[in-house]
Amino acid sequence: MRRVLLAGLLLLALALGVGGGYYTGDRMDTPDPTASGTAGPLGAVSVSPSPTPTEPPLPVKTPVPSNLEPLGTGLDYTRHAFTVTPQDEPSVQLSIETPQGWRLGARDPKRPGEVKYLDNLKERGVRVEAIEPVDTLPADAMAKLIVDLKKSQPPQNDVQIVSQTPGTVTGDDGDPRPVATLIYTYIPGDTLRYVIVRWVAIDGQLTNVEMSITGLPQDAGALDEVLQHATASVHEAG
């Protein structure tokens, strides 16, 4: 089986994210790594001007409560097959189950390795991404995203890590799949978003799929159900 990867919550909305994903309109992203500069050679010593007063940090946002009804559990599911192309890698055909009625979102030409399936309100979604190269354990991928979240999100968005857990999930083929799962909340706009990002090794020990399941805090139970269906059902198609 060729190396591939997983599905992408809110977030991120970072996930819907993430993350994980970040969620904006029909966009759920995981944050890109933040580059750090390198020091140049020292020059002649000079007197520095007086420091300019810095602006005080913006206060943490107060989220506006959502008046949407919580997403219910016991959803019906539909299998989708699609093709993604990780950067500088051959195309991969994947399939996955998402809630019935969730539709394929607009494909981002800058992120050809992922797809998104969104509900009709574009408030909840599943983002699935094939990961290349396949060289990272799920738990290590999770640790990296936690660092990237702290770098990429301004303090006023109030990123809160709810849980971070490694584990194993049984696929619908009966085989065990190592996973790592990050759950967090943040306030990218007016409302609080709930993001689950999961890294899945569908044919070994290394991550080849990342997915984000995104919605509202009151959807937590249903989003966990969506996550379990997505994790067990994701396969290379064909």
C-alpha positions, -999 to +999 in steps of 0.1 A: +000+000+000+014+034-009+022+058+018-007+081+025-024+100+052-054+113+072-083+136+076-093+181+087-118+198+127-125+237+129-100+232+131-083+249+125-109+264+116-060+257+130-085+217+126-120+214+117-081+223+123-063+218+128-058+207+135-066+203+134-076+225+120-086+262+117-121+269+105-130+300+084-161+298+062-155+265+044-118+264+054-103+241+080-066+243+083-038+231+105-012+257+113+019+259+094+052+258+113+065+292+123+100+299+110+126+314+133+153+338+122+191+331+123+215+355+140+238+375+117+274+385+125+280+411+151+290+446+138+304+476+155+291+485+189+267+514+188+244+532+212+208+519+209+179+544+209+155+544+237+130+515+233+096+524+219+068+516+243+050+485+232+012+482+228-004+462+256-017+428+245-053+426+234-077+411+260-089+375+256-121+375+235-154+369+251-172+344+228-207+350+216-229+320+225-242+301+194-280+297+191-277+266+169-291+233+181-265+208+191-256+182+164-273+149+173-258+115+176-269+084+157-261+100+123-264+081+090-231+079+071-221+079+034-188+067+019-169+091-003-139+083-026-116+111-037-081+118-050-055+140-032-020+149-042+005+155-014+032+181-022+058+167-046+043+132-043+021+110-065-017+112-063-034+090-038-070+077-038-087+077-004-122+068+008-139+077+041-173+078+057-188+112+067-224+121+079-250+118+052-256+152+036-222+167+043-208+179+010-174+183-005-161+218+001-142+239-023-107+225-031-078+247-022-052+246-050-025+255-024-034+224-004-040+196-029-033+169-003-066+175+015-104+176+011-132+189+034-167+177+039-191+203+054-226+203+068-251+226+050-245+254+075-207+251+071-205+251+109-193+215+112-169+196+090-144+169+084-110+176+069-089+147+056-053+150+045-028+124+031+005+129+049+038+126+030+065+118+038+054+090+061+081+094+087+064+105+120+047+087+148+011+099+156+022+111+191+051+131+176+029+147+150+005+157+178+033+173+199+044+193+169+009+207+163+006+218+200+038+239+196+026+253+162-008+263+178+010+283+205+031+301+178+004+307+153-026+318+174-027+352+190-034+352+228-068+368+224-080+337+205-076+318+239-064+284+226-072+258+253-060+223+251-088+200+263-070+167+259-040+150+242-040+112+241-022+084+222-041+052+215-052+025+192-084+022+171-097-009+153-103-002+116-134-016+099-111-042+084-104-055+119-068-043+120-055-020+148-045+015+139-022+036+161-036+071+166-030+103+186-059+127+193-057+164+202-089+182+213-088+220+218-110+250+217-103+286+205-121+317+194-111+326+158-141+349+153-170+356+175-179+320+186-160+294+205-149+265+182-143+229+192-117+210+173-106+174+173-074+166+153-064+129+149-033+114+133-038+078+120-014+051+109-036+030+087-010+005+076+018+004+101+031+026+129+038+059+111+012+086+104-002+086+069-035+103+075-045+134+095-081+145+100-098+173+118-134+172+130-147+207+138-178+222+152-193+239+183-187+229+220-223+216+222-216+192+194-188+174+213-207+141+216-217+140+179-182+151+167-166+122+186-190+098+168-180+114+135-144+110+144-147+073+153-165+066+119-139+085+100-110+068+118-123+033+113-134+038+077-105+057+061-087+036+034-067+038+003-093+034-025-090+010-054 
